[in-house]
Amino acid sequence: MGRRLRMAVGAALLLLAAGSARAQVKPPEKPDEPAGRWSEARKKAVDIGSQPARDVGIAKREIPPILEKAFEDPYSLKGLKTCKALAAEVTGLNAVLGPDYGTVNAYEESRAGKLAEAGGSALVNSIIPFRGLVREVTGAAPADRRMNAAVDAGLARRGFLRGVHLKQGCKTRF
């Protein structure tokens, strides 16, 4: 099984290196930042390659504290009396959730990247027989559901705080 796993992970990495798997809102590029194409592909490759370890409970994703706080009370304004405090909270959420929508965002999708991602995922996910059952037994599926709920709460909180920021007439940037 060890050789088969290494081969599958290697194939997934090769497939992902063929193109960056981007199907998201692209933030405006800054001239002093290197292009994130390969870093995105690397992140996807690591995520796909480590999926079997998460499925059997060897590796776990930790929920960031800011998302745990959002999950507990997404509409709290405790400690957020100033525009600066609101902007800092939104910036913290942006760091964990990724960039928010804006007026200059463009939707871009790399077909080759999406095919590589789908192929890599299918290959790696085929390694574990009865994967869905294994994920439930090991606790990986409930952990993913908790993470998804925390991300949803973080998205709701960020939208709420942006609305409060706008309503208060704040000029600070995120």
N, C-alpha and C positions, 0 to 999 in steps of 0.2 A: 504493500500500500504506500510506503514511503516514496518509492520511485515513481509510482503513478501520480502521487500528489505533486511531486517536484515537476514532473512533465506537464501536468495540467497548469500549475502556476506559471511555469515558463512560457507555455503557449499563450496563456492569458496576457502575460506581460508583453509578449511579442505582438499580439493582436492590438493591444492598447497603444503600443509605440507607433503603430501605423498611422494614427491620427488622434488628435485630442477629442475626447468625447464631450462635446459641449452642446448642451441644449438648455441654455439658461440665459438670463438677462446679462448682457455683457456691460460691465461698468466702463465709463470712459477711461481710456488709457492715459496714464501720466507719462510725460517724456522721460523721467528719471527712473521709471520702473521697467525691469525686463519683462518681455512678453510672458504671460502666464500659461502659454499653450502646453509646454512640456511639464510644468509643475502640476497642472490640472490632470494631465494624462498619468503622471506618476502617482498622484493621489488616488485616482480611480483604480490604477493597477494594484496599488497596495490594498485598497479597500476590497477589491474583488479577490485578490490572492489570499487575504486573511479571513475571508468569509467562512471557509470550512472550520477554522479555529474558533470563530465566534459561534458557529452552529453547534459544535460539540461542547461549548462552555469553557474552552481553554482560554480564550481571549474575551475581554469584555470592554464595552465602550462605557465611559463614565459620562454622566449627564453633567454638563457645566453648571456651576453654582448659580449663574445668572438665569439659566433656564429653570432650575429648581425653584428659584425665587418667583419667577414668572408663573410657574405651574401652581404655586401656593395661592397667589393672588394677582392675576394679571392686570387688574384695574386699580391697584393701590397707588396712591400718590404720597405715601409716607416717606418723608425725607426728600421730597422733590418739589420744594417750594420755589426754587429759582429757575430761570431759563438755562443757566449753566448746568445745574443738576439734571434737568430734563435731557439736555443735549448729551451729557456724559452717560446717562443711562441708555439712551438710544445708540450711542457710539459703542457701548459695551455689547449691546444686543447685535449690532451690525458685525462686530468682530466674531461672534459665534455663529450667527445665522447667514452671514454673507450680505452683500449689498442689497439695499431695498430698491424698489422701483423708483424711477425718476422720469423726468420728461425727455431726457436725451438717450435713454436706453434703447438698444436695438436687439431684436431677437436673432440669434445666429445659431445654426445647427450644422454640425459636420456629419454628413451621412456616413462617411467612412469611419469616423470616430464612434458613431452610434452603433454601426455594425460590429466594430471591434469590441465595443463594450458588451453588446448582446452576446456575441460569440464567446468572449472570455467568461462572462457570467454563466452561460449555459454549460460550458466545459467544467468550470470549477464547481458549480452546483450539482453536476452529475456525479461527483465523486462520492457523495454520501447517499447511500440508498435510504429510502423512506425519510428524506430530508425534513419534511414538515413535521412528522412525528418525533424525529430526533430533536428538532428545535424546541418543540413543546416540552419534551421530557427534560432536556438539559436546562431549560429556562431562557434560551436565547430568544424565542418568540415573544414571551412576556417582556423581556428586557427591551426588545425593539419597539414593542407597543408603548412602553413607558417613555422611551426616547422620543418617539413620534408625538406623544401627547405633550411632552415638554417643549418640543419644537413648535407645535401648534400654539401652545400658550405663549411662547416667546414671540411668535409672529403677531398674535393678538395684542400682546403688551406693546410691542414696537409701534403698531398702528395706532393704538390708543394714545401712547405718549407723544407720537408725532401730531396727533390731533389736538392734544392739550397744548403742546408747544405752539402750534399755529394759532389756536384760540387765544392764547395769552399774548400774542403779538411778538413772540420772541424772534430775535434776529440771529441768534447763535446758529452755527453750522454743525452738522453731524460729521 
